[in-house]
């Protein structure tokens, strides 16, 4: 999908979220990555083949009150 070096990370790579953003709408909270993944600010994803990835934010905080 893109011609930059290094080449893009396939959508099934463990670090696929590190691919380069080629379009974004920050008001709506999404970025289109060069590997075709639509990444949402809640960390959910829509993959190029239509599959979805549930948000995977950390569920605990280092700063939570004890």
PDBQT receptor file of N, H, CA, C and O in Angstrom, charges set to zero:
ATOM      1  N   UNK A   1       0.801  -1.204   0.000  1.00  0.00    +0.000 N 
ATOM      2  CA  UNK A   1       0.000   0.000   0.000  1.00  0.00    +0.000 C 
ATOM      3  C   UNK A   1       0.843   1.267   0.000  1.00  0.00    +0.000 C 
ATOM      4  O   UNK A   1       0.353   2.340  -0.350  1.00  0.00    +0.000 OA
ATOM      5  N   UNK A   2       2.100   1.148   0.388  1.00  0.00    +0.000 N 
ATOM      6  H   UNK A   2       2.498   0.276   0.673  1.00  0.00    +0.000 HD
ATOM      7  CA  UNK A   2       2.941   2.336   0.435  1.00  0.00    +0.000 C 
ATOM      8  C   UNK A   2       4.324   1.992  -0.086  1.00  0.00    +0.000 C 
ATOM      9  O   UNK A   2       4.649   0.819  -0.273  1.00  0.00    +0.000 OA
ATOM     10  N   UNK A   3       5.140   3.010  -0.321  1.00  0.00    +0.000 N 
ATOM     11  H   UNK A   3       4.876   3.963  -0.169  1.00  0.00    +0.000 HD
ATOM     12  CA  UNK A   3       6.464   2.768  -0.888  1.00  0.00    +0.000 C 
ATOM     13  C   UNK A   3       7.591   3.300  -0.009  1.00  0.00    +0.000 C 
ATOM     14  O   UNK A   3       8.701   3.506  -0.499  1.00  0.00    +0.000 OA
ATOM     15  N   UNK A   4       7.334   3.526   1.269  1.00  0.00    +0.000 N 
ATOM     16  H   UNK A   4       6.433   3.359   1.667  1.00  0.00    +0.000 HD
ATOM     17  CA  UNK A   4       8.394   4.039   2.127  1.00  0.00    +0.000 C 
ATOM     18  C   UNK A   4       9.309   2.910   2.610  1.00  0.00    +0.000 C 
ATOM     19  O   UNK A   4       8.962   1.731   2.548  1.00  0.00    +0.000 OA
ATOM     20  N   UNK A   5      10.478   3.309   3.090  1.00  0.00    +0.000 N 
ATOM     21  H   UNK A   5      10.760   4.267   3.140  1.00  0.00    +0.000 HD
ATOM     22  CA  UNK A   5      11.448   2.351   3.619  1.00  0.00    +0.000 C 
ATOM     23  C   UNK A   5      11.640   2.645   5.086  1.00  0.00    +0.000 C 
ATOM     24  O   UNK A   5      11.844   3.809   5.429  1.00  0.00    +0.000 OA
ATOM     25  N   UNK A   6      11.591   1.679   5.971  1.00  0.00    +0.000 N 
ATOM     26  H   UNK A   6      11.426   0.733   5.692  1.00  0.00    +0.000 HD
ATOM     27  CA  UNK A   6      11.333   0.267   5.681  1.00  0.00    +0.000 C 
ATOM     28  C   UNK A   6       9.891   0.058   5.268  1.00  0.00    +0.000 C 
ATOM     29  O   UNK A   6       9.033   0.916   5.474  1.00  0.00    +0.000 OA
ATOM     30  N   UNK A   7       9.645  -1.098   4.681  1.00  0.00    +0.000 N 
ATOM     31  H   UNK A   7      10.342  -1.795   4.513  1.00  0.00    +0.000 HD
ATOM     32  CA  UNK A   7       8.296  -1.379   4.195  1.00  0.00    +0.000 C 
ATOM     33  C   UNK A   7       7.325  -1.488   5.365  1.00  0.00    +0.000 C 
ATOM     34  O   UNK A   7       7.736  -1.642   6.515  1.00  0.00    +0.000 OA
ATOM     35  N   UNK A   8       6.068  -1.408   5.065  1.00  0.00    +0.000 N 
ATOM     36  H   UNK A   8       5.735  -1.283   4.130  1.00  0.00    +0.000 HD
ATOM     37  CA  UNK A   8       5.041  -1.430   6.107  1.00  0.00    +0.000 C 
ATOM     38  C   UNK A   8       4.999  -2.774   6.821  1.00  0.00    +0.000 C 
ATOM     39  O   UNK A   8       5.486  -3.783   6.312  1.00  0.00    +0.000 OA
ATOM     40  N   UNK A   9       4.418  -2.765   7.985  1.00  0.00    +0.000 N 
ATOM     41  H   UNK A   9       4.021  -1.945   8.399  1.00  0.00    +0.000 HD
ATOM     42  CA  UNK A   9       4.256  -3.985   8.776  1.00  0.00    +0.000 C 
ATOM     43  C   UNK A   9       2.919  -4.628   8.415  1.00  0.00    +0.000 C 
ATOM     44  O   UNK A   9       1.899  -3.939   8.404  1.00  0.00    +0.000 OA
ATOM     45  N   UNK A  10       2.896  -5.917   8.124  1.00  0.00    +0.000 N 
ATOM     46  H   UNK A  10       3.725  -6.476   8.133  1.00  0.00    +0.000 HD
ATOM     47  CA  UNK A  10       1.619  -6.552   7.796  1.00  0.00    +0.000 C 
ATOM     48  C   UNK A  10       0.646  -6.455   8.958  1.00  0.00    +0.000 C 
ATOM     49  O   UNK A  10       1.056  -6.355  10.115  1.00  0.00    +0.000 OA
ATOM     50  N   UNK A  11      -0.658  -6.485   8.644  1.00  0.00    +0.000 N 
ATOM     51  H   UNK A  11      -0.991  -6.566   7.705  1.00  0.00    +0.000 HD
ATOM     52  CA  UNK A  11      -1.658  -6.280   9.698  1.00  0.00    +0.000 C 
ATOM     53  C   UNK A  11      -1.643  -7.378  10.747  1.00  0.00    +0.000 C 
ATOM     54  O   UNK A  11      -2.202  -7.188  11.827  1.00  0.00    +0.000 OA
ATOM     55  N   UNK A  12      -1.028  -8.515  10.472  1.00  0.00    +0.000 N 
ATOM     56  H   UNK A  12      -0.574  -8.670   9.595  1.00  0.00    +0.000 HD
ATOM     57  CA  UNK A  12      -0.982  -9.595  11.461  1.00  0.00    +0.000 C 
ATOM     58  C   UNK A  12       0.324  -9.616  12.257  1.00  0.00    +0.000 C 
ATOM     59  O   UNK A  12       0.540 -10.526  13.057  1.00  0.00    +0.000 OA
ATOM     60  N   UNK A  13       1.191  -8.633  12.049  1.00  0.00    +0.000 N 
ATOM     61  H   UNK A  13       1.016  -7.894  11.398  1.00  0.00    +0.000 HD
ATOM     62  CA  UNK A  13       2.431  -8.546  12.818  1.00  0.00    +0.000 C 
ATOM     63  C   UNK A  13       2.120  -8.070  14.236  1.00  0.00    +0.000 C 
ATOM     64  O   UNK A  13       1.198  -7.277  14.426  1.00  0.00    +0.000 OA
ATOM     65  N   UNK A  14       2.873  -8.541  15.237  1.00  0.00    +0.000 N 
ATOM     66  H   UNK A  14       3.622  -9.186  15.083  1.00  0.00    +0.000 HD
ATOM     67  CA  UNK A  14       2.602  -8.118  16.619  1.00  0.00    +0.000 C 
ATOM     68  C   UNK A  14       2.694  -6.608  16.815  1.00  0.00    +0.000 C 
ATOM     69  O   UNK A  14       2.009  -6.054  17.675  1.00  0.00    +0.000 OA
ATOM     70  N   UNK A  15       3.533  -5.938  16.030  1.00  0.00    +0.000 N 
ATOM     71  H   UNK A  15       4.090  -6.387  15.331  1.00  0.00    +0.000 HD
ATOM     72  CA  UNK A  15       3.707  -4.488  16.159  1.00  0.00    +0.000 C 
ATOM     73  C   UNK A  15       3.100  -3.736  14.975  1.00  0.00    +0.000 C 
ATOM     74  O   UNK A  15       3.612  -2.689  14.579  1.00  0.00    +0.000 OA
ATOM     75  N   UNK A  16       2.016  -4.260  14.411  1.00  0.00    +0.000 N 
ATOM     76  H   UNK A  16       1.600  -5.110  14.733  1.00  0.00    +0.000 HD
ATOM     77  CA  UNK A  16       1.382  -3.656  13.243  1.00  0.00    +0.000 C 
ATOM     78  C   UNK A  16       0.896  -2.238  13.513  1.00  0.00    +0.000 C 
ATOM     79  O   UNK A  16       0.790  -1.441  12.581  1.00  0.00    +0.000 OA
ATOM     80  N   UNK A  17       0.596  -1.903  14.775  1.00  0.00    +0.000 N 
ATOM     81  H   UNK A  17       0.682  -2.551  15.533  1.00  0.00    +0.000 HD
ATOM     82  CA  UNK A  17       0.131  -0.556  15.118  1.00  0.00    +0.000 C 
ATOM     83  C   UNK A  17       1.221   0.490  14.903  1.00  0.00    +0.000 C 
ATOM     84  O   UNK A  17       0.935   1.687  14.919  1.00  0.00    +0.000 OA
ATOM     85  N   UNK A  18       2.467   0.056  14.703  1.00  0.00    +0.000 N 
ATOM     86  H   UNK A  18       2.700  -0.917  14.690  1.00  0.00    +0.000 HD
ATOM     87  CA  UNK A  18       3.576   0.983  14.505  1.00  0.00    +0.000 C 
ATOM     88  C   UNK A  18       3.725   1.406  13.038  1.00  0.00    +0.000 C 
ATOM     89  O   UNK A  18       4.621   2.186  12.713  1.00  0.00    +0.000 OA
ATOM     90  N   UNK A  19       2.872   0.909  12.160  1.00  0.00    +0.000 N 
ATOM     91  H   UNK A  19       2.145   0.275  12.424  1.00  0.00    +0.000 HD
ATOM     92  CA  UNK A  19       2.930   1.300  10.756  1.00  0.00    +0.000 C 
ATOM     93  C   UNK A  19       2.648   2.798  10.632  1.00  0.00    +0.000 C 
ATOM     94  O   UNK A  19       2.048   3.398  11.525  1.00  0.00    +0.000 OA
ATOM     95  N   UNK A  20       3.076   3.387   9.544  1.00  0.00    +0.000 N 
ATOM     96  H   UNK A  20       3.564   2.901   8.819  1.00  0.00    +0.000 HD
ATOM     97  CA  UNK A  20       2.931   4.825   9.319  1.00  0.00    +0.000 C 
ATOM     98  C   UNK A  20       1.480   5.210   9.049  1.00  0.00    +0.000 C 
ATOM     99  O   UNK A  20       0.791   4.544   8.277  1.00  0.00    +0.000 OA
ATOM    100  N   UNK A  21       1.021   6.278   9.680  1.00  0.00    +0.000 N 
ATOM    101  H   UNK A  21       1.581   6.820  10.307  1.00  0.00    +0.000 HD
ATOM    102  CA  UNK A  21      -0.330   6.801   9.423  1.00  0.00    +0.000 C 
ATOM    103  C   UNK A  21      -0.320   7.550   8.093  1.00  0.00    +0.000 C 
ATOM    104  O   UNK A  21       0.541   8.400   7.865  1.00  0.00    +0.000 OA
ATOM    105  N   UNK A  22      -1.265   7.239   7.224  1.00  0.00    +0.000 N 
ATOM    106  H   UNK A  22      -1.965   6.549   7.410  1.00  0.00    +0.000 HD
ATOM    107  CA  UNK A  22      -1.362   7.909   5.935  1.00  0.00    +0.000 C 
ATOM    108  C   UNK A  22      -2.561   8.845   5.867  1.00  0.00    +0.000 C 
ATOM    109  O   UNK A  22      -2.643   9.682   4.968  1.00  0.00    +0.000 OA
ATOM    110  N   UNK A  23      -3.487   8.712   6.807  1.00  0.00    +0.000 N 
ATOM    111  H   UNK A  23      -3.420   8.032   7.538  1.00  0.00    +0.000 HD
ATOM    112  CA  UNK A  23      -4.647   9.601   6.907  1.00  0.00    +0.000 C 
ATOM    113  C   UNK A  23      -5.166   9.516   8.337  1.00  0.00    +0.000 C 
ATOM    114  O   UNK A  23      -5.007   8.499   9.012  1.00  0.00    +0.000 OA
ATOM    115  N   UNK A  24      -5.786  10.601   8.785  1.00  0.00    +0.000 N 
ATOM    116  H   UNK A  24      -5.915  11.427   8.237  1.00  0.00    +0.000 HD
ATOM    117  CA  UNK A  24      -6.323  10.603  10.147  1.00  0.00    +0.000 C 
ATOM    118  C   UNK A  24      -7.421  11.641  10.258  1.00  0.00    +0.000 C 
ATOM    119  O   UNK A  24      -7.439  12.636   9.532  1.00  0.00    +0.000 OA
ATOM    120  N   UNK A  25      -8.334  11.389  11.181  1.00  0.00    +0.000 N 
ATOM    121  H   UNK A  25      -8.318  10.582  11.771  1.00  0.00    +0.000 HD
ATOM    122  CA  UNK A  25      -9.344  12.365  11.567  1.00  0.00    +0.000 C 
ATOM    123  C   UNK A  25      -9.359  12.370  13.089  1.00  0.00    +0.000 C 
ATOM    124  O   UNK A  25     -10.054  11.570  13.717  1.00  0.00    +0.000 OA
ATOM    125  N   UNK A  26      -8.596  13.270  13.669  1.00  0.00    +0.000 N 
ATOM    126  H   UNK A  26      -8.033  13.920  13.159  1.00  0.00    +0.000 HD
ATOM    127  CA  UNK A  26      -8.451  13.291  15.125  1.00  0.00    +0.000 C 
ATOM    128  C   UNK A  26      -9.759  13.644  15.828  1.00  0.00    +0.000 C 
ATOM    129  O   UNK A  26      -9.987  13.211  16.957  1.00  0.00    +0.000 OA
ATOM    130  N   UNK A  27     -10.623  14.427  15.172  1.00  0.00    +0.000 N 
ATOM    131  H   UNK A  27     -10.437  14.779  14.255  1.00  0.00    +0.000 HD
ATOM    132  CA  UNK A  27     -11.920  14.756  15.766  1.00  0.00    +0.000 C 
ATOM    133  C   UNK A  27     -12.781  13.509  15.926  1.00  0.00    +0.000 C 
ATOM    134  O   UNK A  27     -13.554  13.404  16.877  1.00  0.00    +0.000 OA
ATOM    135  N   UNK A  28     -12.650  12.567  15.001  1.00  0.00    +0.000 N 
ATOM    136  H   UNK A  28     -12.021  12.652  14.228  1.00  0.00    +0.000 HD
ATOM    137  CA  UNK A  28     -13.425  11.323  15.069  1.00  0.00    +0.000 C 
ATOM    138  C   UNK A  28     -12.640  10.207  15.743  1.00  0.00    +0.000 C 
ATOM    139  O   UNK A  28     -13.214   9.164  16.056  1.00  0.00    +0.000 OA
ATOM    140  N   UNK A  29     -11.337  10.398  15.976  1.00  0.00    +0.000 N 
ATOM    141  H   UNK A  29     -10.871  11.246  15.722  1.00  0.00    +0.000 HD
ATOM    142  CA  UNK A  29     -10.546   9.442  16.733  1.00  0.00    +0.000 C 
ATOM    143  C   UNK A  29     -10.032   8.238  15.968  1.00  0.00    +0.000 C 
ATOM    144  O   UNK A  29      -9.960   7.145  16.530  1.00  0.00    +0.000 OA
ATOM    145  N   UNK A  30      -9.666   8.406  14.679  1.00  0.00    +0.000 N 
ATOM    146  H   UNK A  30      -9.724   9.293  14.222  1.00  0.00    +0.000 HD
ATOM    147  CA  UNK A  30      -9.141   7.278  13.926  1.00  0.00    +0.000 C 
ATOM    148  C   UNK A  30      -7.956   7.689  13.076  1.00  0.00    +0.000 C 
ATOM    149  O   UNK A  30      -7.784   8.859  12.736  1.00  0.00    +0.000 OA
ATOM    150  N   UNK A  31      -7.138   6.693  12.740  1.00  0.00    +0.000 N 
ATOM    151  H   UNK A  31      -7.278   5.743  13.016  1.00  0.00    +0.000 HD
ATOM    152  CA  UNK A  31      -6.015   6.860  11.822  1.00  0.00    +0.000 C 
ATOM    153  C   UNK A  31      -5.989   5.665  10.886  1.00  0.00    +0.000 C 
ATOM    154  O   UNK A  31      -6.206   4.531  11.313  1.00  0.00    +0.000 OA
ATOM    155  N   UNK A  32      -5.720   5.917   9.601  1.00  0.00    +0.000 N 
ATOM    156  H   UNK A  32      -5.544   6.838   9.254  1.00  0.00    +0.000 HD
ATOM    157  CA  UNK A  32      -5.545   4.853   8.627  1.00  0.00    +0.000 C 
ATOM    158  C   UNK A  32      -4.051   4.623   8.485  1.00  0.00    +0.000 C 
ATOM    159  O   UNK A  32      -3.309   5.535   8.118  1.00  0.00    +0.000 OA
ATOM    160  N   UNK A  33      -3.613   3.418   8.773  1.00  0.00    +0.000 N 
ATOM    161  H   UNK A  33      -4.215   2.678   9.071  1.00  0.00    +0.000 HD
ATOM    162  CA  UNK A  33      -2.199   3.083   8.681  1.00  0.00    +0.000 C 
ATOM    163  C   UNK A  33      -1.869   2.570   7.285  1.00  0.00    +0.000 C 
ATOM    164  O   UNK A  33      -2.751   2.119   6.554  1.00  0.00    +0.000 OA
ATOM    165  N   UNK A  34      -0.587   2.645   6.920  1.00  0.00    +0.000 N 
ATOM    166  H   UNK A  34       0.129   3.012   7.513  1.00  0.00    +0.000 HD
ATOM    167  CA  UNK A  34      -0.179   2.262   5.574  1.00  0.00    +0.000 C 
ATOM    168  C   UNK A  34      -0.364   0.773   5.295  1.00  0.00    +0.000 C 
ATOM    169  O   UNK A  34      -0.314   0.358   4.137  1.00  0.00    +0.000 OA
ATOM    170  N   UNK A  35      -0.574  -0.024   6.313  1.00  0.00    +0.000 N 
ATOM    171  H   UNK A  35      -0.615   0.313   7.253  1.00  0.00    +0.000 HD
ATOM    172  CA  UNK A  35      -0.830  -1.451   6.110  1.00  0.00    +0.000 C 
ATOM    173  C   UNK A  35      -2.326  -1.745   5.975  1.00  0.00    +0.000 C 
ATOM    174  O   UNK A  35      -2.729  -2.908   5.949  1.00  0.00    +0.000 OA
ATOM    175  N   UNK A  36      -3.150  -0.697   5.889  1.00  0.00    +0.000 N 
ATOM    176  H   UNK A  36      -2.822   0.248   5.910  1.00  0.00    +0.000 HD
ATOM    177  CA  UNK A  36      -4.579  -0.860   5.687  1.00  0.00    +0.000 C 
ATOM    178  C   UNK A  36      -5.389  -0.987   6.960  1.00  0.00    +0.000 C 
ATOM    179  O   UNK A  36      -6.610  -1.133   6.897  1.00  0.00    +0.000 OA
ATOM    180  N   UNK A  37      -4.742  -0.934   8.112  1.00  0.00    +0.000 N 
ATOM    181  H   UNK A  37      -3.750  -0.815   8.162  1.00  0.00    +0.000 HD
ATOM    182  CA  UNK A  37      -5.437  -1.036   9.395  1.00  0.00    +0.000 C 
ATOM    183  C   UNK A  37      -6.029   0.319   9.750  1.00  0.00    +0.000 C 
ATOM    184  O   UNK A  37      -5.353   1.343   9.653  1.00  0.00    +0.000 OA
ATOM    185  N   UNK A  38      -7.283   0.324  10.159  1.00  0.00    +0.000 N 
ATOM    186  H   UNK A  38      -7.832  -0.508  10.238  1.00  0.00    +0.000 HD
ATOM    187  CA  UNK A  38      -7.924   1.523  10.674  1.00  0.00    +0.000 C 
ATOM    188  C   UNK A  38      -7.814   1.441  12.192  1.00  0.00    +0.000 C 
ATOM    189  O   UNK A  38      -8.436   0.582  12.817  1.00  0.00    +0.000 OA
ATOM    190  N   UNK A  39      -7.031   2.327  12.778  1.00  0.00    +0.000 N 
ATOM    191  H   UNK A  39      -6.527   3.025  12.270  1.00  0.00    +0.000 HD
ATOM    192  CA  UNK A  39      -6.732   2.300  14.208  1.00  0.00    +0.000 C 
ATOM    193  C   UNK A  39      -7.533   3.399  14.898  1.00  0.00    +0.000 C 
ATOM    194  O   UNK A  39      -7.476   4.563  14.503  1.00  0.00    +0.000 OA
ATOM    195  N   UNK A  40      -8.282   3.015  15.937  1.00  0.00    +0.000 N 
ATOM    196  H   UNK A  40      -8.328   2.069  16.258  1.00  0.00    +0.000 HD
ATOM    197  CA  UNK A  40      -9.093   3.965  16.683  1.00  0.00    +0.000 C 
ATOM    198  C   UNK A  40      -8.378   4.380  17.953  1.00  0.00    +0.000 C 
ATOM    199  O   UNK A  40      -7.552   3.629  18.471  1.00  0.00    +0.000 OA
ATOM    200  N   UNK A  41      -8.685   5.569  18.465  1.00  0.00    +0.000 N 
ATOM    201  H   UNK A  41      -9.357   6.179  18.044  1.00  0.00    +0.000 HD
ATOM    202  CA  UNK A  41      -7.970   6.074  19.639  1.00  0.00    +0.000 C 
ATOM    203  C   UNK A  41      -8.213   5.241  20.890  1.00  0.00    +0.000 C 
ATOM    204  O   UNK A  41      -7.439   5.335  21.842  1.00  0.00    +0.000 OA
ATOM    205  N   UNK A  42      -9.257   4.434  20.913  1.00  0.00    +0.000 N 
ATOM    206  H   UNK A  42      -9.886   4.357  20.139  1.00  0.00    +0.000 HD
ATOM    207  CA  UNK A  42      -9.473   3.540  22.063  1.00  0.00    +0.000 C 
ATOM    208  C   UNK A  42      -8.680   2.239  21.909  1.00  0.00    +0.000 C 
ATOM    209  O   UNK A  42      -8.856   1.311  22.698  1.00  0.00    +0.000 OA
ATOM    210  N   UNK A  43      -7.821   2.166  20.913  1.00  0.00    +0.000 N 
ATOM    211  H   UNK A  43      -7.677   2.920  20.271  1.00  0.00    +0.000 HD
ATOM    212  CA  UNK A  43      -6.939   1.046  20.544  1.00  0.00    +0.000 C 
ATOM    213  C   UNK A  43      -7.663  -0.089  19.840  1.00  0.00    +0.000 C 
ATOM    214  O   UNK A  43      -7.052  -1.126  19.584  1.00  0.00    +0.000 OA
ATOM    215  N   UNK A  44      -8.945   0.065  19.517  1.00  0.00    +0.000 N 
ATOM    216  H   UNK A  44      -9.442   0.908  19.725  1.00  0.00    +0.000 HD
ATOM    217  CA  UNK A  44      -9.627  -0.908  18.677  1.00  0.00    +0.000 C 
ATOM    218  C   UNK A  44      -9.144  -0.759  17.242  1.00  0.00    +0.000 C 
ATOM    219  O   UNK A  44      -8.601   0.280  16.869  1.00  0.00    +0.000 OA
ATOM    220  N   UNK A  45      -9.340  -1.797  16.443  1.00  0.00    +0.000 N 
ATOM    221  H   UNK A  45      -9.781  -2.642  16.746  1.00  0.00    +0.000 HD
ATOM    222  CA  UNK A  45      -8.851  -1.779  15.063  1.00  0.00    +0.000 C 
ATOM    223  C   UNK A  45      -9.868  -2.416  14.131  1.00  0.00    +0.000 C 
ATOM    224  O   UNK A  45     -10.626  -3.304  14.522  1.00  0.00    +0.000 OA
ATOM    225  N   UNK A  46      -9.868  -1.944  12.887  1.00  0.00    +0.000 N 
ATOM    226  H   UNK A  46      -9.253  -1.223  12.569  1.00  0.00    +0.000 HD
ATOM    227  CA  UNK A  46     -10.604  -2.566  11.808  1.00  0.00    +0.000 C 
ATOM    228  C   UNK A  46      -9.543  -2.985  10.792  1.00  0.00    +0.000 C 
ATOM    229  O   UNK A  46      -8.839  -2.140  10.238  1.00  0.00    +0.000 OA
ATOM    230  N   UNK A  47      -9.431  -4.286  10.553  1.00  0.00    +0.000 N 
ATOM    231  H   UNK A  47     -10.003  -4.972  11.003  1.00  0.00    +0.000 HD
ATOM    232  CA  UNK A  47      -8.405  -4.824   9.664  1.00  0.00    +0.000 C 
ATOM    233  C   UNK A  47      -8.864  -4.749   8.216  1.00  0.00    +0.000 C 
ATOM    234  O   UNK A  47     -10.064  -4.659   7.958  1.00  0.00    +0.000 OA
ATOM    235  N   UNK A  48      -7.929  -4.783   7.262  1.00  0.00    +0.000 N 
ATOM    236  H   UNK A  48      -6.954  -4.855   7.471  1.00  0.00    +0.000 HD
ATOM    237  CA  UNK A  48      -8.293  -4.649   5.846  1.00  0.00    +0.000 C 
ATOM    238  C   UNK A  48      -9.295  -5.687   5.356  1.00  0.00    +0.000 C 
ATOM    239  O   UNK A  48     -10.049  -5.415   4.422  1.00  0.00    +0.000 OA
ATOM    240  N   UNK A  49      -9.318  -6.870   5.964  1.00  0.00    +0.000 N 
ATOM    241  H   UNK A  49      -8.705  -7.091   6.723  1.00  0.00    +0.000 HD
ATOM    242  CA  UNK A  49     -10.249  -7.909   5.518  1.00  0.00    +0.000 C 
ATOM    243  C   UNK A  49     -11.612  -7.821   6.211  1.00  0.00    +0.000 C 
ATOM    244  O   UNK A  49     -12.466  -8.685   6.016  1.00  0.00    +0.000 OA
ATOM    245  N   UNK A  50     -11.814  -6.763   7.029  1.00  0.00    +0.000 N 
ATOM    246  H   UNK A  50     -11.120  -6.061   7.188  1.00  0.00    +0.000 HD
ATOM    247  CA  UNK A  50     -13.103  -6.551   7.693  1.00  0.00    +0.000 C 
ATOM    248  C   UNK A  50     -13.182  -7.081   9.109  1.00  0.00    +0.000 C 
ATOM    249  O   UNK A  50     -14.148  -6.795   9.817  1.00  0.00    +0.000 OA
ATOM    250  N   UNK A  51     -12.176  -7.857   9.546  1.00  0.00    +0.000 N 
ATOM    251  H   UNK A  51     -11.391  -8.089   8.971  1.00  0.00    +0.000 HD
ATOM    252  CA  UNK A  51     -12.183  -8.345  10.927  1.00  0.00    +0.000 C 
ATOM    253  C   UNK A  51     -11.937  -7.177  11.871  1.00  0.00    +0.000 C 
ATOM    254  O   UNK A  51     -11.347  -6.168  11.486  1.00  0.00    +0.000 OA
ATOM    255  N   UNK A  52     -12.392  -7.322  13.103  1.00  0.00    +0.000 N 
ATOM    256  H   UNK A  52     -12.871  -8.142  13.416  1.00  0.00    +0.000 HD
ATOM    257  CA  UNK A  52     -12.178  -6.284  14.101  1.00  0.00    +0.000 C 
ATOM    258  C   UNK A  52     -11.271  -6.800  15.208  1.00  0.00    +0.000 C 
ATOM    259  O   UNK A  52     -11.199  -8.002  15.465  1.00  0.00    +0.000 OA
ATOM    260  N   UNK A  53     -10.583  -5.875  15.854  1.00  0.00    +0.000 N 
ATOM    261  H   UNK A  53     -10.641  -4.898  15.645  1.00  0.00    +0.000 HD
ATOM    262  CA  UNK A  53      -9.765  -6.166  17.022  1.00  0.00    +0.000 C 
ATOM    263  C   UNK A  53     -10.319  -5.308  18.146  1.00  0.00    +0.000 C 
ATOM    264  O   UNK A  53     -10.386  -4.084  18.028  1.00  0.00    +0.000 OA
ATOM    265  N   UNK A  54     -10.713  -5.948  19.227  1.00  0.00    +0.000 N 
ATOM    266  H   UNK A  54     -10.659  -6.942  19.323  1.00  0.00    +0.000 HD
ATOM    267  CA  UNK A  54     -11.261  -5.227  20.372  1.00  0.00    +0.000 C 
ATOM    268  C   UNK A  54     -10.215  -4.286  20.962  1.00  0.00    +0.000 C 
ATOM    269  O   UNK A  54      -9.019  -4.566  20.870  1.00  0.00    +0.000 OA
ATOM    270  N   UNK A  55     -10.639  -3.180  21.564  1.00  0.00    +0.000 N 
ATOM    271  H   UNK A  55     -11.610  -2.953  21.638  1.00  0.00    +0.000 HD
ATOM    272  CA  UNK A  55      -9.692  -2.289  22.238  1.00  0.00    +0.000 C 
ATOM    273  C   UNK A  55      -8.841  -3.074  23.230  1.00  0.00    +0.000 C 
ATOM    274  O   UNK A  55      -9.336  -3.957  23.929  1.00  0.00    +0.000 OA
ATOM    275  N   UNK A  56      -7.565  -2.741  23.282  1.00  0.00    +0.000 N 
ATOM    276  H   UNK A  56      -7.162  -2.023  22.714  1.00  0.00    +0.000 HD
ATOM    277  CA  UNK A  56      -6.652  -3.458  24.158  1.00  0.00    +0.000 C 
ATOM    278  C   UNK A  56      -5.814  -2.508  25.006  1.00  0.00    +0.000 C 
ATOM    279  O   UNK A  56      -4.599  -2.653  25.138  1.00  0.00    +0.000 OA
ATOM    280  N   UNK A  57      -6.508  -1.540  25.568  1.00  0.00    +0.000 N 
ATOM    281  H   UNK A  57      -7.495  -1.422  25.461  1.00  0.00    +0.000 HD
ATOM    282  CA  UNK A  57      -5.851  -0.631  26.520  1.00  0.00    +0.000 C 
ATOM    283  C   UNK A  57      -5.522  -1.382  27.797  1.00  0.00    +0.000 C 
ATOM    284  O   UNK A  57      -6.195  -2.354  28.140  1.00  0.00    +0.000 OA
ATOM    285  N   UNK A  58      -4.491  -0.940  28.500  1.00  0.00    +0.000 N 
ATOM    286  H   UNK A  58      -3.944  -0.151  28.221  1.00  0.00    +0.000 HD
ATOM    287  CA  UNK A  58      -4.241  -1.526  29.831  1.00  0.00    +0.000 C 
ATOM    288  C   UNK A  58      -5.446  -1.285  30.730  1.00  0.00    +0.000 C 
ATOM    289  O   UNK A  58      -6.062  -0.221  30.674  1.00  0.00    +0.000 OA
ATOM    290  N   UNK A  59      -5.778  -2.259  31.547  1.00  0.00    +0.000 N 
ATOM    291  H   UNK A  59      -5.278  -3.123  31.592  1.00  0.00    +0.000 HD
ATOM    292  CA  UNK A  59      -6.951  -2.130  32.413  1.00  0.00    +0.000 C 
ATOM    293  C   UNK A  59      -6.623  -1.614  33.795  1.00  0.00    +0.000 C 
ATOM    294  O   UNK A  59      -7.533  -1.299  34.563  1.00  0.00    +0.000 OA
ATOM    295  N   UNK A  60      -5.364  -1.520  34.131  1.00  0.00    +0.000 N 
ATOM    296  H   UNK A  60      -4.625  -1.776  33.507  1.00  0.00    +0.000 HD
ATOM    297  CA  UNK A  60      -4.988  -0.991  35.447  1.00  0.00    +0.000 C 
ATOM    298  C   UNK A  60      -4.079   0.216  35.251  1.00  0.00    +0.000 C 
ATOM    299  O   UNK A  60      -3.453   0.385  34.204  1.00  0.00    +0.000 OA
ATOM    300  N   UNK A  61      -4.026   1.029  36.259  1.00  0.00    +0.000 N 
ATOM    301  H   UNK A  61      -4.535   0.891  37.109  1.00  0.00    +0.000 HD
ATOM    302  CA  UNK A  61      -3.215   2.235  36.209  1.00  0.00    +0.000 C 
ATOM    303  C   UNK A  61      -2.143   2.187  37.270  1.00  0.00    +0.000 C 
ATOM    304  O   UNK A  61      -2.372   1.723  38.387  1.00  0.00    +0.000 OA
ATOM    305  N   UNK A  62      -0.974   2.670  36.910  1.00  0.00    +0.000 N 
ATOM    306  H   UNK A  62      -0.788   3.046  36.003  1.00  0.00    +0.000 HD
ATOM    307  CA  UNK A  62       0.105   2.746  37.885  1.00  0.00    +0.000 C 
ATOM    308  C   UNK A  62      -0.209   3.773  38.961  1.00  0.00    +0.000 C 
ATOM    309  O   UNK A  62       0.359   3.736  40.053  1.00  0.00    +0.000 OA
ATOM    310  N   UNK A  63      -1.109   4.684  38.649  1.00  0.00    +0.000 N 
ATOM    311  H   UNK A  63      -1.571   4.715  37.762  1.00  0.00    +0.000 HD
ATOM    312  CA  UNK A  63      -1.401   5.788  39.552  1.00  0.00    +0.000 C 
ATOM    313  C   UNK A  63      -2.734   5.616  40.268  1.00  0.00    +0.000 C 
ATOM    314  O   UNK A  63      -3.251   6.571  40.848  1.00  0.00    +0.000 OA
ATOM    315  N   UNK A  64      -3.288   4.429  40.236  1.00  0.00    +0.000 N 
ATOM    316  H   UNK A  64      -2.868   3.654  39.765  1.00  0.00    +0.000 HD
ATOM    317  CA  UNK A  64      -4.570   4.192  40.899  1.00  0.00    +0.000 C 
ATOM    318  C   UNK A  64      -4.412   4.367  42.422  1.00  0.00    +0.000 C 
ATOM    319  O   UNK A  64      -3.386   4.023  43.010  1.00  0.00    +0.000 OA
ATOM    320  N   UNK A  65      -5.448   4.902  43.012  1.00  0.00    +0.000 N 
ATOM    321  H   UNK A  65      -6.281   5.181  42.535  1.00  0.00    +0.000 HD
ATOM    322  CA  UNK A  65      -5.403   5.108  44.476  1.00  0.00    +0.000 C 
ATOM    323  C   UNK A  65      -5.370   3.767  45.175  1.00  0.00    +0.000 C 
ATOM    324  O   UNK A  65      -6.054   2.824  44.777  1.00  0.00    +0.000 OA
ATOM    325  N   UNK A  66      -4.583   3.696  46.202  1.00  0.00    +0.000 N 
ATOM    326  H   UNK A  66      -4.027   4.463  46.525  1.00  0.00    +0.000 HD
ATOM    327  CA  UNK A  66      -4.444   2.433  46.945  1.00  0.00    +0.000 C 
ATOM    328  C   UNK A  66      -5.488   2.330  48.033  1.00  0.00    +0.000 C 
ATOM    329  O   UNK A  66      -5.526   1.338  48.760  1.00  0.00    +0.000 OA
TER     330      UNK A  66
